[in-house]
Amino acid sequence: MDSVPRSDAGEFDWLVFEQAGVLTSAQACRLVGRASMRARLGRQQWRAICRGVLSTHNGLLTRDQHLWVAVLVAGHGACLAGSTAATESGVRGLRTDVIQVVIPAVRGRTQLVQRLPSAVPAVQVYRTTVLPEGHVQIDRPPRTTIARSVVDAAAWARSDDEARSTVVAACQQRRVDPARLREVLTIFPRIRRHRLIAATISDVEGGSESLSEIDLVRLCQTYRLPRPDQQRRRVDADGRIRYVDAYWPRWRLQVEVDGAHHMDAQHWAADMLRQNQIWLAGDRILRFPAWLIRSDPTTVAAQLRAALNPLP
């Protein structure tokens, strides 16, 4: 099944290869005949996954096969979408506990997705009235383009933070350009979280590369503090290039936002040494844990205001 068929292989062998060994009953009947299909199922050479979909082997299903099951069960015109499609396009860190699929709105959702075996991840089927050819990427199985996938994933996310993380991750990992996301978003003026997605795209265009950096910029806006330069390239005392989370050049003030990895002793020691070098170079540095920016923004803002005095 994983080997590329020989050049003289028939349509059946190529279809089995292209669909990772997962076929609809209609496909199997057309290519090998109903009697042969039933015989192979009876001999347990093949096995039924659910009504209308079967596997041409009887072992455990792989991730690729799960994806094909989801698309074939969803029916004609279905393709991978949202976080599933974005993951298949190389975006790391998105949810994989469900398989998200989109179908044309003219078709109804199938009840078969609720009858899949427990070994297959849950399948969520979404209907859309807007699915132009330019939003579909021909692949195995077919999926929406990465820009469309990221916008959909953000709209379908379980929380606003997950939606923002999806947009930031895709851009930070250089899998998609913010301009392409904005282009897709303009087609869906009433999409869920439209304003949040648009604002996150703007934050990324402004230099933010994490949710904590976005939260810091929003904090500055809320408390009427000057907006910092983000991801500014600087050279430390040893001549090495560093990127600063936030920098106010007029005040020679840097802010570092510490994520969970800073709890590691090795990271902590390296950061302390880097902070010492910054102080030796004449800049000041403030450090805040990411959780504090969200849980106690007033305290963070007060320290920033004190460091930025006199304000312009």
C-alpha positions as CSV (number, residue, x, y, z in Angstrom):
1,M,0.0,0.0,0.0
2,D,2.9,2.4,0.7
3,S,4.9,1.4,-2.3
4,V,4.4,3.4,-5.5
5,P,2.5,1.1,-8.0
6,R,4.4,-0.1,-11.1
7,S,3.9,1.9,-14.3
8,D,1.7,-0.8,-15.7
9,A,-0.6,-0.9,-12.6
10,G,-4.3,-0.6,-13.0
11,E,-6.7,2.1,-11.7
12,F,-7.4,0.0,-8.6
13,D,-3.8,-0.1,-7.5
14,W,-3.3,3.6,-8.1
15,L,-6.5,4.5,-6.2
16,V,-5.5,2.3,-3.2
17,F,-2.1,4.0,-3.2
18,E,-3.4,7.6,-3.6
19,Q,-6.1,7.1,-0.8
20,A,-3.8,5.3,1.6
21,G,-5.8,2.1,1.3
22,V,-9.1,3.6,2.2
23,L,-12.0,3.4,-0.3
24,T,-15.7,4.0,-0.5
25,S,-17.8,0.9,-1.1
26,A,-18.9,2.5,-4.4
27,Q,-15.2,2.8,-5.5
28,A,-14.5,-0.8,-4.6
29,C,-17.6,-2.1,-6.3
30,R,-16.7,-0.2,-9.5
31,L,-13.2,-1.5,-9.6
32,V,-13.3,-5.1,-8.3
33,G,-17.0,-5.9,-8.4
34,R,-19.5,-6.3,-5.5
35,A,-18.9,-10.1,-5.2
36,S,-15.1,-9.7,-4.9
37,M,-15.5,-6.8,-2.4
38,R,-17.7,-8.9,-0.2
39,A,-15.4,-11.9,-0.5
40,R,-12.4,-9.9,0.6
41,L,-14.4,-8.5,3.5
42,G,-15.5,-12.0,4.5
43,R,-12.0,-13.4,4.4
44,Q,-11.0,-10.4,6.6
45,Q,-8.5,-9.2,3.9
46,W,-10.4,-6.0,4.0
47,R,-12.5,-4.5,6.8
48,A,-15.4,-2.2,7.0
49,I,-14.7,1.0,8.8
50,C,-18.3,2.3,8.7
51,R,-21.2,2.1,6.3
52,G,-19.9,3.0,2.8
53,V,-16.1,3.2,3.7
54,L,-13.6,0.3,4.0
55,S,-9.9,-0.4,4.4
56,T,-8.0,-2.6,2.0
57,H,-6.1,-4.2,5.0
58,N,-7.2,-5.3,8.4
59,G,-4.5,-3.6,10.6
60,L,-4.6,-0.5,12.7
61,L,-5.3,2.7,10.8
62,T,-2.6,5.3,10.3
63,R,-2.9,9.1,10.6
64,D,-3.2,9.4,6.8
65,Q,-5.9,6.8,6.8
66,H,-7.8,8.6,9.5
67,L,-7.7,11.7,7.3
68,W,-9.0,9.8,4.3
69,V,-11.8,8.2,6.3
70,A,-12.9,11.7,7.4
71,V,-13.0,13.1,3.9
72,L,-14.7,10.1,2.3
73,V,-17.3,9.9,5.1
74,A,-18.0,13.6,4.7
75,G,-18.9,12.9,1.1
76,H,-18.5,14.6,-2.3
77,G,-16.7,17.9,-2.3
78,A,-15.2,17.4,1.2
79,C,-11.7,18.5,2.0
80,L,-9.6,18.8,5.1
81,A,-9.9,22.3,6.6
82,G,-9.1,24.4,9.7
83,S,-6.4,23.2,12.1
84,T,-6.2,19.8,10.4
85,A,-5.4,21.3,7.0
86,A,-3.0,23.8,8.5
87,T,-1.2,21.1,10.4
88,E,-0.9,19.1,7.2
89,S,0.6,22.2,5.6
90,G,3.3,22.3,8.2
91,V,2.0,24.5,11.0
92,R,3.1,23.1,14.4
93,G,1.4,23.2,17.7
94,L,-2.3,23.2,16.6
95,R,-5.0,20.9,17.9
96,T,-5.0,17.4,16.4
97,D,-7.6,15.7,18.6
98,V,-10.3,16.3,16.0
99,I,-10.3,16.2,12.2
100,Q,-11.9,19.2,10.7
101,V,-13.5,18.9,7.3
102,V,-15.4,21.4,5.1
103,I,-18.2,20.6,2.6
104,P,-20.2,22.8,0.2
105,A,-23.3,24.2,1.9
106,V,-25.6,22.7,-0.7
107,R,-24.9,19.3,1.0
108,G,-26.1,18.3,4.4
109,R,-23.9,16.9,7.1
110,T,-23.7,13.1,7.2
111,Q,-24.6,11.2,10.4
112,L,-21.9,8.7,9.6
113,V,-19.2,10.8,11.4
114,Q,-21.0,9.9,14.7
115,R,-20.7,6.2,13.9
116,L,-17.0,5.9,13.3
117,P,-15.0,3.5,15.4
118,S,-13.4,4.8,18.5
119,A,-9.9,4.4,17.1
120,V,-10.7,7.2,14.6
121,P,-10.4,10.7,16.0
122,A,-13.6,12.8,16.1
123,V,-14.6,14.4,12.8
124,Q,-16.1,17.9,12.7
125,V,-17.9,18.7,9.5
126,Y,-18.5,22.4,8.6
127,R,-20.6,23.7,5.7
128,T,-19.6,26.7,3.7
129,T,-21.2,28.8,1.0
130,V,-17.8,30.1,0.0
131,L,-15.2,27.6,-1.3
132,P,-13.7,28.8,-4.5
133,E,-11.2,26.7,-6.5
134,G,-8.5,29.0,-5.3
135,H,-9.1,28.0,-1.7
136,V,-8.7,24.3,-2.4
137,Q,-5.3,22.7,-2.6
138,I,-5.0,19.4,-4.5
139,D,-3.3,16.9,-2.3
140,R,-3.9,13.5,-0.8
141,P,-6.5,14.0,0.7
142,P,-7.5,17.5,-0.7
143,R,-7.3,20.3,1.7
144,T,-8.0,24.1,1.9
145,T,-5.0,26.4,1.3
146,I,-3.0,27.3,4.3
147,A,-4.3,30.9,4.5
148,R,-7.9,29.7,4.3
149,S,-7.2,26.9,6.8
150,V,-5.7,29.3,9.4
151,V,-8.6,31.8,9.1
152,D,-11.1,28.9,9.5
153,A,-9.1,27.4,12.4
154,A,-9.2,30.7,14.2
155,A,-12.9,31.1,13.7
156,W,-13.6,27.5,14.8
157,A,-11.2,27.6,17.8
158,R,-12.4,26.7,21.3
159,S,-11.4,30.1,22.7
160,D,-10.1,33.5,21.7
161,D,-6.6,32.6,23.0
162,E,-6.6,29.5,20.8
163,A,-7.7,31.6,17.8
164,R,-5.0,34.1,18.4
165,S,-2.3,31.4,18.9
166,T,-3.3,29.8,15.6
167,V,-2.7,33.0,13.6
168,V,0.5,33.8,15.5
169,A,1.9,30.3,15.1
170,A,1.3,30.1,11.4
171,C,2.9,33.5,10.8
172,Q,5.8,33.1,13.2
173,Q,6.6,29.7,11.6
174,R,6.7,31.4,8.2
175,R,4.0,29.1,6.9
176,V,1.8,32.0,5.7
177,D,2.1,35.7,5.1
178,P,-0.2,38.0,7.1
179,A,-1.2,39.7,3.9
180,R,-2.6,36.4,2.6
181,L,-4.6,35.9,5.8
182,R,-6.1,39.4,5.5
183,E,-7.0,38.7,1.8
184,V,-8.9,35.6,2.9
185,L,-10.5,37.4,5.8
186,T,-12.0,40.1,3.6
187,I,-14.1,37.5,1.8
188,F,-15.8,36.6,5.1
189,P,-17.0,39.9,6.7
190,R,-19.4,38.0,9.1
191,I,-17.1,35.2,10.1
192,R,-16.9,34.4,13.8
193,R,-14.1,36.4,15.6
194,H,-13.6,38.6,12.5
195,R,-12.5,41.6,14.6
196,L,-10.2,39.5,16.8
197,I,-8.6,37.8,13.8
198,A,-8.1,41.1,12.0
199,A,-6.5,42.6,15.1
200,T,-4.2,39.7,15.5
201,I,-3.1,39.9,11.9
202,S,-2.3,43.6,12.5
203,D,-0.4,42.7,15.7
204,V,1.7,40.2,13.8
205,E,2.4,42.8,11.0
206,G,3.5,45.2,13.8
207,G,6.2,42.7,14.9
208,S,4.5,40.5,17.6
209,E,5.6,36.9,17.5
210,S,3.8,35.5,20.5
211,L,0.6,36.0,22.4
212,S,2.5,37.5,25.3
213,E,4.0,40.2,23.0
214,I,0.5,41.0,21.7
215,D,-0.8,41.3,25.3
216,L,2.0,43.7,26.1
217,V,1.2,45.9,23.2
218,R,-2.5,45.9,24.1
219,L,-1.6,46.8,27.7
220,C,0.4,49.8,26.4
221,Q,-2.6,50.9,24.3
222,T,-5.0,50.4,27.3
223,Y,-2.9,52.4,29.7
224,R,-1.8,55.0,27.2
225,L,1.8,54.1,27.2
226,P,4.1,54.6,24.2
227,R,4.1,51.6,21.8
228,P,7.4,49.8,21.9
229,D,9.5,48.6,18.9
230,Q,9.2,44.8,18.7
231,Q,11.6,42.1,17.7
232,R,14.2,44.8,17.4
233,R,17.6,43.5,16.3
234,R,20.4,44.5,18.7
235,V,24.1,43.6,19.2
236,D,25.1,42.7,22.8
237,A,28.3,43.4,24.6
238,D,29.9,40.2,23.1
239,G,28.9,41.3,19.6
240,R,26.2,38.7,19.2
241,I,22.9,39.6,17.5
242,R,19.8,39.5,19.9
243,Y,16.2,40.2,19.3
244,V,14.4,42.2,21.9
245,D,10.7,41.5,22.8
246,A,10.0,45.2,23.3
247,Y,12.2,48.2,23.2
248,W,11.7,51.9,23.9
249,P,14.8,53.5,22.3
250,R,14.2,57.0,23.7
251,W,14.3,55.6,27.3
252,R,16.8,52.9,26.5
253,L,14.3,50.5,28.1
254,Q,13.9,46.8,27.2
255,V,11.2,44.5,28.3
256,E,11.4,40.7,28.2
257,V,8.3,38.6,28.6
258,D,9.2,35.3,30.1
259,G,7.2,32.2,29.0
260,A,7.1,28.8,30.8
261,H,10.5,27.7,29.4
262,H,12.2,30.3,31.7
263,M,11.4,28.1,34.7
264,D,14.2,25.9,33.4
265,A,17.4,26.6,35.4
266,Q,19.7,26.5,32.4
267,H,17.5,29.0,30.5
268,W,17.2,31.1,33.6
269,A,21.0,31.3,34.0
270,A,21.6,32.2,30.4
271,D,19.0,34.9,30.5
272,M,20.5,36.4,33.7
273,L,23.9,36.6,32.0
274,R,22.3,38.2,29.0
275,Q,20.5,40.7,31.2
276,N,23.8,41.6,32.9
277,Q,25.3,42.3,29.5
278,I,22.4,44.6,28.6
279,W,22.9,46.6,31.8
280,L,26.6,46.9,31.1
281,A,25.8,48.3,27.7
282,G,23.8,51.1,29.3
283,D,20.2,49.9,28.7
284,R,17.7,49.1,31.4
285,I,15.6,45.9,31.3
286,L,12.3,44.9,32.9
287,R,11.1,41.3,32.9
288,F,7.6,40.1,33.4
289,P,6.1,36.6,33.3
290,A,3.5,36.2,30.6
291,W,0.8,35.2,33.1
292,L,1.3,38.5,35.0
293,I,0.6,40.7,32.0
294,R,-2.8,39.0,31.8
295,S,-3.7,38.5,35.4
296,D,-2.4,41.8,36.8
297,P,-1.9,44.4,34.0
298,T,-2.3,47.3,36.4
299,T,0.9,46.4,38.2
300,V,2.8,45.8,35.0
301,A,1.6,49.2,33.6
302,A,2.6,51.0,36.8
303,Q,6.2,49.7,36.5
304,L,6.4,50.5,32.8
305,R,5.0,54.0,33.5
306,A,7.7,54.6,36.2
307,A,10.4,53.4,33.9
308,L,9.2,55.5,31.0
309,N,8.9,58.8,33.0
310,P,9.0,61.5,31.9
311,L,6.4,60.5,29.2
312,P,6.2,62.6,26.1
